[in-house]
Amino acid sequence: MAELEARVEGTDAGSEPVDGRDGKEGVSVSRPPIAQMNVRDVKELIAGAQPVPGDSLWAELGSDPRKGVRELCDRLLRERAAVAWERGHRAAMRRAEETAWATGATLVAGVDEVGRGPLAGPVTAAAVVLPRDLAIGGIEDSKKLTPERREELYGEITRDAVAYCVASVSEKVIDEINILRATQRAMREAVAGLGDPPDHVLVDGDEVPNLGFEQTAIHGGDETSTAIAAASIVAKVTRDRFMIQLDSRYPGYGFARHKGYGTPEHLGALTRLGPCEIHRRSFRTVLDAGGGYSELYLGFRNELLAAETADVLEQIAAKIAREKGGLVPFELSKLRGLYKRCYVRTKAGLAAR
């Protein structure tokens, strides 16, 4: 809240001179005591010269018996508290960046992801480098913002950021390498795509293996770091827009509304329609909705697990290659991984399970 621009100087025949600009430097204006002013005039006075607790104008307001004036005092106190909280919150949210700057880092990126939990669609990560003299207010964890506010902040962040990059990993790759590795891949690609390499990266959650840059992992980083929160907003808006586009390509599932998350609406559609191309087949809910693993997959799986030698494994692998047309990509990927593990087992001389 602004400092008091008009100060009570004294009394003079029922009026008090008040220092104020009144449009000109050094020009004094006068006003009657607060007790002699109606509530509307008091509000107009305060609108141009908001008092600070402890000064003489505040003392007059605080001693006034009228309900309207007391309510005005209460509102001013709430506004001052809100401004103080916002100032402290902003400072706290930038502390991790300031720590990195203090060590000599110039470009400090925040990276976050969205889409680990949905049953369909990609996982998306964003990396954002914000300017030190950041003028954007209200950057918070994307989950705490309305869609409309996220869109507004997305525009401000992408306009004013020093650099930003978004990367997505598809549901097919998620099925092949699992959601954790897919998330880490998206984060690595987002950071690598920033253009100028960052000096330090603030990561939401755990450290990202093979990131290639000095990093600090911050659990709950989207709630405690402005850079990470900005990345969460950019990633969320980007992924939501993509899922809205997919809604028209795969009607009936409601992707525009739930963005692929396992809402009752989505689960009901899965039961009625079964999985579509963008569903994550490796997720148990989707797998069950699609009738589970195929008999062909289960047969090959049992054969691989029972193989005693590398030669037998090679014969099974050849058979899988001939009949892979009967397997969905997710099943084929799982059999490849199982083959590798069984091959290591046989080479080590361990018994089949």
ChimeraX attribute file (.defattr): number of C-alpha atoms within 10 A of each C-alpha:
attribute: neighborCount
match mode: 1-to-1
recipient: residues
	/A:1	14
	/A:2	10
	/A:3	9
	/A:4	18
	/A:5	16
	/A:6	22
	/A:7	17
	/A:8	17
	/A:9	13
	/A:10	11
	/A:11	14
	/A:12	10
	/A:13	6
	/A:14	10
	/A:15	14
	/A:16	18
	/A:17	17
	/A:18	20
	/A:19	18
	/A:20	19
	/A:21	13
	/A:22	13
	/A:23	7
	/A:24	8
	/A:25	9
	/A:26	10
	/A:27	11
	/A:28	13
	/A:29	13
	/A:30	16
	/A:31	15
	/A:32	15
	/A:33	16
	/A:34	19
	/A:35	15
	/A:36	12
	/A:37	13
	/A:38	12
	/A:39	16
	/A:40	10
	/A:41	12
	/A:42	18
	/A:43	16
	/A:44	11
	/A:45	16
	/A:46	19
	/A:47	10
	/A:48	14
	/A:49	17
	/A:50	19
	/A:51	24
	/A:52	18
	/A:53	16
	/A:54	8
	/A:55	12
	/A:56	15
	/A:57	22
	/A:58	19
	/A:59	13
	/A:60	14
	/A:61	21
	/A:62	16
	/A:63	12
	/A:64	15
	/A:65	10
	/A:66	13
	/A:67	10
	/A:68	15
	/A:69	22
	/A:70	15
	/A:71	11
	/A:72	17
	/A:73	19
	/A:74	13
	/A:75	12
	/A:76	18
	/A:77	15
	/A:78	12
	/A:79	13
	/A:80	16
	/A:81	13
	/A:82	13
	/A:83	13
	/A:84	12
	/A:85	12
	/A:86	14
	/A:87	11
	/A:88	11
	/A:89	14
	/A:90	17
	/A:91	14
	/A:92	15
	/A:93	21
	/A:94	17
	/A:95	14
	/A:96	22
	/A:97	26
	/A:98	16
	/A:99	11
	/A:100	19
	/A:101	16
	/A:102	10
	/A:103	9
	/A:104	11
	/A:105	16
	/A:106	16
	/A:107	21
	/A:108	26
	/A:109	28
	/A:110	31
	/A:111	32
	/A:112	31
	/A:113	30
	/A:114	25
	/A:115	23
	/A:116	17
	/A:117	12
	/A:118	19
	/A:119	26
	/A:120	27
	/A:121	26
	/A:122	29
	/A:123	29
	/A:124	29
	/A:125	31
	/A:126	32
	/A:127	36
	/A:128	34
	/A:129	29
	/A:130	26
	/A:131	16
	/A:132	15
	/A:133	6
	/A:134	12
	/A:135	10
	/A:136	13
	/A:137	11
	/A:138	15
	/A:139	27
	/A:140	23
	/A:141	21
	/A:142	24
	/A:143	15
	/A:144	11
	/A:145	15
	/A:146	10
	/A:147	15
	/A:148	9
	/A:149	14
	/A:150	24
	/A:151	17
	/A:152	12
	/A:153	23
	/A:154	21
	/A:155	12
	/A:156	16
	/A:157	23
	/A:158	18
	/A:159	11
	/A:160	15
	/A:161	17
	/A:162	17
	/A:163	21
	/A:164	25
	/A:165	22
	/A:166	24
	/A:167	24
	/A:168	24
	/A:169	22
	/A:170	17
	/A:171	23
	/A:172	22
	/A:173	18
	/A:174	23
	/A:175	20
	/A:176	21
	/A:177	17
	/A:178	15
	/A:179	22
	/A:180	12
	/A:181	16
	/A:182	24
	/A:183	26
	/A:184	22
	/A:185	22
	/A:186	26
	/A:187	28
	/A:188	22
	/A:189	20
	/A:190	25
	/A:191	28
	/A:192	18
	/A:193	17
	/A:194	19
	/A:195	10
	/A:196	11
	/A:197	16
	/A:198	22
	/A:199	16
	/A:200	22
	/A:201	29
	/A:202	25
	/A:203	27
	/A:204	26
	/A:205	16
	/A:206	12
	/A:207	16
	/A:208	19
	/A:209	10
	/A:210	9
	/A:211	16
	/A:212	12
	/A:213	15
	/A:214	12
	/A:215	19
	/A:216	18
	/A:217	15
	/A:218	18
	/A:219	13
	/A:220	15
	/A:221	23
	/A:222	28
	/A:223	19
	/A:224	21
	/A:225	27
	/A:226	29
	/A:227	31
	/A:228	37
	/A:229	26
	/A:230	34
	/A:231	36
	/A:232	33
	/A:233	30
	/A:234	30
	/A:235	29
	/A:236	26
	/A:237	20
	/A:238	20
	/A:239	24
	/A:240	21
	/A:241	12
	/A:242	16
	/A:243	22
	/A:244	17
	/A:245	13
	/A:246	18
	/A:247	17
	/A:248	13
	/A:249	10
	/A:250	13
	/A:251	10
	/A:252	14
	/A:253	24
	/A:254	19
	/A:255	24
	/A:256	17
	/A:257	15
	/A:258	17
	/A:259	24
	/A:260	26
	/A:261	18
	/A:262	17
	/A:263	15
	/A:264	10
	/A:265	15
	/A:266	21
	/A:267	19
	/A:268	14
	/A:269	16
	/A:270	22
	/A:271	13
	/A:272	12
	/A:273	13
	/A:274	17
	/A:275	22
	/A:276	14
	/A:277	11
	/A:278	16
	/A:279	22
	/A:280	28
	/A:281	28
	/A:282	21
	/A:283	17
	/A:284	12
	/A:285	16
	/A:286	22
	/A:287	16
	/A:288	16
	/A:289	18
	/A:290	17
	/A:291	10
	/A:292	12
	/A:293	15
	/A:294	13
	/A:295	11
	/A:296	14
	/A:297	19
	/A:298	13
	/A:299	10
	/A:300	19
	/A:301	17
	/A:302	11
	/A:303	14
	/A:304	25
	/A:305	17
	/A:306	15
	/A:307	22
	/A:308	20
	/A:309	17
	/A:310	16
	/A:311	12
	/A:312	16
	/A:313	21
	/A:314	15
	/A:315	13
	/A:316	18
	/A:317	16
	/A:318	12
	/A:319	12
	/A:320	19
	/A:321	11
	/A:322	10
	/A:323	10
	/A:324	15
	/A:325	10
	/A:326	14
	/A:327	17
	/A:328	13
	/A:329	16
	/A:330	18
	/A:331	22
	/A:332	19
	/A:333	17
	/A:334	16
	/A:335	20
	/A:336	14
	/A:337	14
	/A:338	15
	/A:339	22
	/A:340	12
	/A:341	13
	/A:342	24
	/A:343	21
	/A:344	12
	/A:345	18
	/A:346	18
	/A:347	11
	/A:348	9
	/A:349	11
	/A:350	12
	/A:351	13
	/A:352	13
	/A:353	10
